[in-house]
Amino acid sequence: MTNFLGTLTLLCCLISTSGQAQVFRWAKERVIRFLADSTEPGQPQFIAYPTLAYSPETGLEIGVSSLYLYYARKDTTNRLSEVAAFTFITLERQYGLWLDHALYTHQNKWFVLGRLRFQRFPLLYYGIGPQTPSQYQAVVDANAILLRERFLRKVKGSFYAGLEVDYQQLTNVSFERNPEFVDQPNPVGSEGSRNLGIGLGLVYDNRHNVLNVRHGFFAETGFLRYTRALGSNYTFTNFFFDTRYFHPIARKQVLATQVFALFNNGNVPFNQLALLGGESVMRGYYLGRYRDKNLIASQVEYRWLPFPFSKRFGGTLFVGAGNVAPGLGEFRFQSVKVSGGGGLRFLLFPKKDVFTRLDFAFSKESNGFYIFIGEAF
């Protein structure tokens, strides 16, 4: 599929040579051809498109997204691999580049799962703990780099094991204190930090299409150790697990559930604490509205993919609950946070069963909507 820049170049040429009517005719044909998804199921596919979105942590966001999908050796018995890129700028003076990937080799022997983030932000810092004040304590401005990779080898069946690496760097950090909180001390890592963690991971994954799971189970558990011997500024240990279960309820209807937990021990910088909120878990909450060493969150989502009366449009309803705490024994039921909402879906690639999502999420403190290709989990 012709890439986005190539399409724009050709469009400009048509405008200058053939007139407006021919351009509209050509553009209409391109859109119809794209929506028809005429490529063979085993053939790679690429799409790039502008985006406009809003979320509690970014405000209005303008960006360009791209997605590349393929099967190893063009064999559809292999799991669908995806590489997604996203660059953006927001009205809150944030900008960045995200790159996510889930890659499977032939016969699914190797699974490489990772993400790269580079962004400049200010973000709102509310403090640490499950009961921080509703007013932000500071505006934090910084450059951030995050690189997270898992290199996993199939052990037996759907079990994978391998190396996990995490690198996070925060530079040019400034804390602009809210006048109401000028006497509060800055958290650990407020002057910037560089931390490298290495550990082991164990994954069970029998999903065929990670962007839209109709039936399957995914579970990941692992730990990462950050030490000065690896060049880290702080020493701490991170343990996590993520379980997701997908069960078909009726024809083209799926009940999806997820439980996610993250536990830290040691001297953890504020930017690597467990963060509640964002575009995937606890949608509707500002990412980092609540942060602490430990996090437990869960969500349930009912998906119509697509609606019974439509070939391309579907929808979802979802609800999530979670909380943060300084210690494992300090989670309190009365302070659990809840969010929920619904979403619309459009079947972007029918032959690969990939939808784009538009989610509207609500919480007690904020709302947001999110546009992405593929489901939240």
N, C-alpha and C positions, 0 to 999 in steps of 0.2 A: 504494500500500500504506500502510495506517495506520501512523503512526510509533510508536515505542516508548512515548513518554510518553502519547500518546493511548490506546494499548492499556492501560497501567496505570490511567489514569483511568477508563476504561470498566470495567475489572475491579473496581475499588473500588466503583463504582456497583452492579454486579451483586451483589457480596457483601452490600451493605447492603439490597438490595430483593428478591432472588429466592432466596436461600439457597445453601448450599454445593453442592448437587447440580447446580443449574443453572449455577453458575460452572464446575465441572469439565467439564460437557457443552459449554459455550461454548468453554472453553479448548482442549478436544480438537478441536473443529471448526476453530478457528483454526490450530492446529498442522498438522492434516491439509491444510487449504487452502493453507497456506504451503509445505509440503513438496511439494504437487502442482504448484506453480509454474504457476498457471492464467492468468497474465497473457500477453498476446500478445507475441511475440518483440520487436517494435519498441517496446513500451511501457517507460517508465522503471520502475525497481524500487528500493525502499529497504528496508533492514533495519537494525535496531538491537538489540543484545543484550549481556548481561553476559558478561564473560570472566574466566577464572581461569587463570593461567599461571605458569611458572617459567623463569627463564633465569639463567645464571651472573652477569650483571651487575646483575640486579634482585632476585634471590631470589623469594619468592612475590609475585605481582602480581595485583591485583584491578582490573578496569576495565570500561568500557563502550565498545563499538565500534559504528560505523555505516558503511554503505556505500550509495552512490547510483550506479546504473548507468543509462546511457542511450545512445541513438544520436542523432546530430545529425539534426534534423527527423524523428525516428522512422524513419529509413531504415536498414535493416539492412545495406545495402551499404557504409555508412560504418563506420569502426572503432569498437569499443565504448569509450566514455569512462567513467571512474570517478573518484569522489571518495570518499575514505576518511577517517574521523575516528576518533580513539582517545584517550580520556582514562583515566588510571590513577593508582593509588597503590600503593606496595609496602611490604613490611615493613622495607625498608632506608631508610625515610623519604624515598623518592623520589615525586614526582608530576609530572604534566605533561599536555600536550595536543599531539597530533600530527595533522597534516592533510596528506594526500598526494593528488595528482591527476594524471591523464593525460587531457587533453581534446583531442578532434579536432573541427574544424568540418566543415561540409558538404563532401563530396567530399575530405575529409582535407587541405584546403588549408593549414590551420594546425594546429600541434601545440604545445600548452602543457603542459609537464611540470615538476612542482615539488613542493616539500615545505616545510612549516612545522613547526618544533619549538619549543615552550616547555616547559622542565622545570626543576625544582629537584631536585638530587641531592646525596647524596654518592656519589662513585665512588672506586674503588681505583686509585691511581696506582703503577705498578710501575717507572717510569723509562722511559728512551728507549733504543731499540736492540733487536736481535734476540736478545740473550742476557741479559736482565734477570733478577734473582733471583726465585725462586718466591714469596718473601715480599713483600707490597706495601710500598712505601716511605712512602706517605702516604695519608690519606683526604682527598679534596678535596671541599669543599662549595661550591656556587655556584648562581647563577641563569644559565640559558643560553637564548639565543634563536638560532635558525637559520632563515634564509629563503633557499631556493634555487629559482630559476625559470629555465626555458628558454623563449624565445619563438621558435618555429621556423616558417619558411615553406617550403612545398614548392617545390623548385627544378625537379625533373624526376623523374617516376616516384615512386620511394620515397625520393628524396634530399631532405633538409631542411637549411636553414641559418638561422642567426639569432643573436640576442643571448642571452648567459648572464649571470646576476647571482647573486651569493652575498653574503649579509650574515650575520655571526656576531658575537654579543655575549656576553661573559662578565662578570658582575658579582657583587659580594658574595662574593668568592673567599676561602676560607681553606684552608690546608694544615695538617693535623694530622699531624705526623711520627710514624711508627713509631719507638719508642725505639731500635731497632737501626740507624736511618738518620738520626739527628738531625743528623749532620755533613754530610749531602748538601745541596748547594745546590738551591734551587727552580728549576724550568725557566723559560724565556722565557714570559711571559704569565701568570705565577702571581699577579700582582696584578690580573688582569682585563684585558680588551681589547675593542676594537670595530674590526671590519675589514670593509670593503666591497670586493668584487672584481667587475670587469666584464670580459667577454671575448666570444669568439666560439665557436660550436659548429657541428659538422657531424654530421648523423645520417642513417643509412640504416635505414629501418624498414618492413618489409613484413608485420609482424604484424597480424592482424585483431583478436585478443582479447588484450590485454596481460596479463590475469589468468590466462589458461591458453592458452599457445601450442601449437598442434598441429603447425604447420609454419611455418618462417619464419626470418628473420635480422634481427638488430638490431645496429647498431654506432654508437657515439657517440665522438667525439673532440673535444677542445676545450681552451682554456686560459683562465685567469682571472688578472688582474693586480690586486694589492692595493697601493695607494700612499697616502702621506699626502695627496696632492692630492685623493683621494677621501674623505678623512676617516678613513683607517685608522691605527691605532696602529703597525702594522708594515708593512714593504715586502717583498713576496715574490711569486713567480709559481707558479701551479699548472697542471700539464698532466696530462691524464688520457685514458684510453681504456677503453671497455667494449664487448666483443663477445660476442654470444650467438647460438647456432645451435641450431635445434630441428628434429629429423628424426624422422618417423614410422617406427617399426621394424615394427610389426604393427598390426592393427586396435586402435585406442584405446591404443596404447603409443607412448611418445615418449622419445627420447634427447635430453636437453638438456645443452648445454655452455656454459660461460662463462669468459672470461679478462678480468680486471680489473687495471688498473695505474694508479697515482697517483704523480706525481713533483712534488716541491716544490723550489724554489730560492730562497734568501734567508733572512731572519730570521723563521722561522715560529713562532708561539705554540704551546704544547704541545697546546692543544685543537683545533688545525687541522692537526696532523700526520696522516699516514696511519695509520688505526687498523685493526688486524687483529681479526676476530671479529664477533659480532653475530648478528642473526636472518636475514641473507640470505647473506653470504659468510663462509665459515669458521665455520659454525654449530658450537657446542660450545665455542668459545673466548669467554672474557669480552671484551666489546667494549673495546678499548684495552689488553688484556693486553700486547700488543706494539705499540709506536708508534715511528715515525721519519719522516724526510722522504720516504721512498720505500716503495712497497708493490707487490708483484706477487702475485696470487692467481688460482687457477682452480678450477673445480668441474665435476663430471659428475654428472648425475642421471638415473636410469631411472624412468619414470613409467607406472603402470597406471591409466588414467583412463576408466572404472573397471576393476575386476577383471573377467575374463571371466565369472565366476559371479555377478556382482552388477550391478544397475542404478545404484546410487548410491554404493557404497563402492569406493575405490581405494587405492593405496599407492605409495610411492616408496622407492628406495635411492639414497644419494648419498655422494660422497666429495670432499673438497677438500684443496688444498695451497697454501701461501703463505708469504710471509716479508716482513719489513721490512728496510731498510738505510739507512745515512746517505748513501750515494752510489750512483750507477748501477753502478759497477764493484765494489761491495762486497757484493753478494748472494752468499751461500755455500750450496751445495747441502746440506752437512752440517747446517745449522741450519734447514732447511725444516720448517715445522709442518704436520701432517696432522690432519684431522678427518673424521668420517663419521657415518652413521646411517641412519635410515629414518623413514618417516612414514605416517600414515593420511590418507585423503582422503574427503570426503563431498560429493556433487554437490548444492550448495545451490540453484543456479538452472539446472535442466536445459535450458531454452530458450535460455539465454545461455552455457551450458557453463562455469559458474563453480563452483569447488570451494572449500571451506574446508580448511585444512591443519593437521595436528597433527604436528610433527616432533620426533623424539627424536635428539639429536646427542651425540657422544662425542669427546673429545680426550684427549691424554695428561695434561692438567692439570685438566680440568673437564668437566661434562656439562650438558645443559639440554634443555628442551622448549619449543616455540614454537607458539602458536595464532594464525593469521592467515587472512584471506580472500585467495585468490589464491596463486599459487606464489611461491617465494622469488626467482625470476628468470625 
